[in-house]
Structures are given as structure tokens and as C-alpha cells.
Amino acid sequence: MEQLQYRRLIKVLEQVAGARQGELYPVLAEAVAVHLGWIDAFVAENPAYLAPGGAGEEQYLTMFRPDFVEEYVERWRLSNPFASRDGIACLTRHGVATLGRLRPRATEPERDFSDTFLRHHGIDDMLKIVVRSPATGAVSTLGVPFDGDRRAIEPSDLLMATALGPLLSPYFTANPGPAPCGRPHLG
């Protein structure tokens, strides 16, 4: 990793470290947008497919597009490629995954998720980062949508994502975010 990339990671972590109780997720979303160029990043708590036992209540905790979340919950949740066997294996093994890397073995409904649902919302690819709370063992994900016209996922993004997940872990304590809306999320 180059020195400039380290500096960007440090700036994200400094901003996150300064977040007040209940403001972690909005501060994190702003920090990765400003310092890493990851626009519209969102946090999802307790994705059932990654949580121990898989019985946790999924919560979508972000200011991400409400119409997107509603459509996801109503129609697309069961076709989420990150919840596929390959998606879970990749996230568990590497701590990061992209839709582009999951696509070759995706089922038709998973391809529809990407080609129909995400593209309709202007998302060409998505980067997902696992963050585990050392205090509670809870699992969260940081999702980063990418619009191919604006920016594609680069190898440097994957490198930053792989480093960022573990570095964020200490900040994900028992109750780091705002009151959850209780809706299933993009996990």
C-alpha cells in the first residue's frame, strides 16, 4: 500500500474516532466519501447470513435511499448475491467481496438482482466490507455502491477495503449507531 493510501485510511479513522455516541454511521459514510471517494456508503447491522446462528434481526442503519431499501425488502432480498454460498464464503474468508467477483457463479435471480434492481438504481457494482465488533462479536457490513460512469471498483479499492474492515472493528461497540429503523437491509 502506498503512503498516500495509508494517509487516506488514517484520515477516515481519525474522523470515525471523533464520532459522538450514536453518530458513527453518518460520520463513517462521510469519511469514506471524502477521503476514499466511496459515495453513498451504508452500514448494515446483523446481516442474517453472516451473523452467528443467522437469527439476528437485520437492520439497515444509514441515510441511504429509502425507496431503494423498500424495493429491496419487498422484492429483492432473497436474491442478494452477497447472501449466496459464494458471497458468504468470500466475505468470511477475505472480509470483502464485490458483485463483479461473485457474478461468474451467480444464479439467474442473483444476476437479476444486479442487472435489474441495482442498475435501475444506478449501481453497476458494489463493494461489501465485513466489520466485526470485538466487544460483542456482532457483524456489520459497510456497503459501497459504484456507478461505472462515475467510478469503477479498482484494485486499490479492494486493498483499502481489506485494510479498513479490521481497522474499523474497535469502533463498532455494542450500540454505535442511531436508533435502528428495524427494516431488513441490503446486508
N, C-alpha and C positions, 0 to 999 in steps of 0.2 A: 504494500500500500504506500502511495506517495505521501509526502509531507503535507501537501495541500488537502488530501483526503482525511488525514488524521486531524488536521485543524478543523475541518467541517464537522467531523464526528464530535470533537471536543466542544464546539460551539453548540451543537444540538444538546449534548449532555449538560453543559452549563445552563442552558435555558431550561431544561427539564428539571435540573436540581433546584432551580429558583421558583418552581411552580408551588403555589399555595395549595393547601389541602382542598381537594375537590376540583382543581384546575389542571391536573396532569394531562388529560387527553387533549383539551384545546391547545395547551402550551406545546405539547409534543407535535400535534398536527401543524402548528405554525412554525415550529423549529425545523421540521424536516422539509417544509415548503420553502422556507427562506434559505436554509443552508445546504440542502441536498437537491432542491428543485422538485421534490415529490409533492405535487399539488393534490389536494383532496384526500390526503391520507386519513384513515379512520381506524379506531380501535374497536375490537370485538372481544368481549369477555366470555369465558367459559364456552368456547365452541364445543358442542357435544362430541364431535368426532375426535377432539384432541384431549378433552378433559378426562382425568382418571375415572374409569367407570362409565363415562359418556352420558351420565344422567344429570349433569349440571344444567341450570337454566341459562340458555343463551341470551346474551344481552348485547345490544348494539348501542355503543356509547360514543356518540360523535355528533357533529353538526353536519354530517354527510346528507345528501339529498333525500328528503323524506319520501318523495314519490318513488325513488329507486328502491328504498327499503321496503315500502309497502308492496310493490310489484314482486320483489324478491320473495317476501314472506308468502304472498298469496299464490305465486305460480312457479317460482324457480328454485326454491330452497333445496328440494330433493335432488336437483341436477347439478349441484355445486361441485365442480371438478376438484376443489381442494378437499372435499369430504370423501372423495373416491379412495379406493385402496392405494393407488399410486400417489395421490395427493397426501394422504396421511403418512405414508412411508417416507416421502420426500421431506415433509415438514418435520417429522420426528427425527429422521436421520441427519438432515442438514440444517434444520431451523429456518429454512427459506424455501420457497417454491414460486414458480411463475406459471401462468396458464400456458404460455408458449412451450414450456418444457413438459407439461402434462398432456398437451394436445395429441401427440402421436398415439397414445394408448387410450384416449378418451372414448367413451361410448357416444352414441348418437345424441342422447339427451344432454350429455356434458358438452358436446360440440354446439348444440342449440343454445345452451346457456351462454357460451362465449359469442357465437355468431349472431344470435338473435337478441337476447336480453342485453348483454353488455354493449354490443355495437350500437343498439338502439339508444343507449345512454352515452354514446361517445367514448367508450372504453375499448381499446384494442388489445390490451394485455394487462395483467395485474400481478403485482409482486406481493407475496404474503410472507410476513416475518413472525416467528413464534417468540413470545416473551413469557418466561415462567417466573412467577413470584417466589423468591426464596423463602419468604415468610409464611406463605400459605400453601404453596405448591400449585396454586391456581394458574391456569394457562390463558393467555390472551394472545391475540394476533393483531399485528399492525398491517392493514391492507393499504396498498398504494396502487391506485388505478393509473394507467398510462394511456395516453392518446397518441397513436402513431404519428399523426400530423404534427403534433407539438413536440413529442419526445418518445423514443422507444427505450425499452429496458436495455441498458448497456452492461457489459461485464463489470464495469466499475460500480454499477448499482448493486449487482449481486454481491460483490466484495463488501461494499458498505453495509448492506443488509445483513450479511453473515456476521459482521463485527458488531453491528448495532443491537441485535436481539439480546445477546448476553449482557451487553453494557447497560441496557435499559432495565434489566431484571431487578436491581436493587430499588428502583423507584416504583415498582408495581407491588405495593404493600396490600394489606387487607382491604382497604377502601380508597383506592387512588383517584377515582373519577367522580363525576357528578352523579346525582341520583339516576339510576337506570330507567330507561323507558319501558323495560320489560318485554320488548319485542324481540323475536328471533332476528338474527343479524346475518350479515354476509360471511361470517366466520371464516 
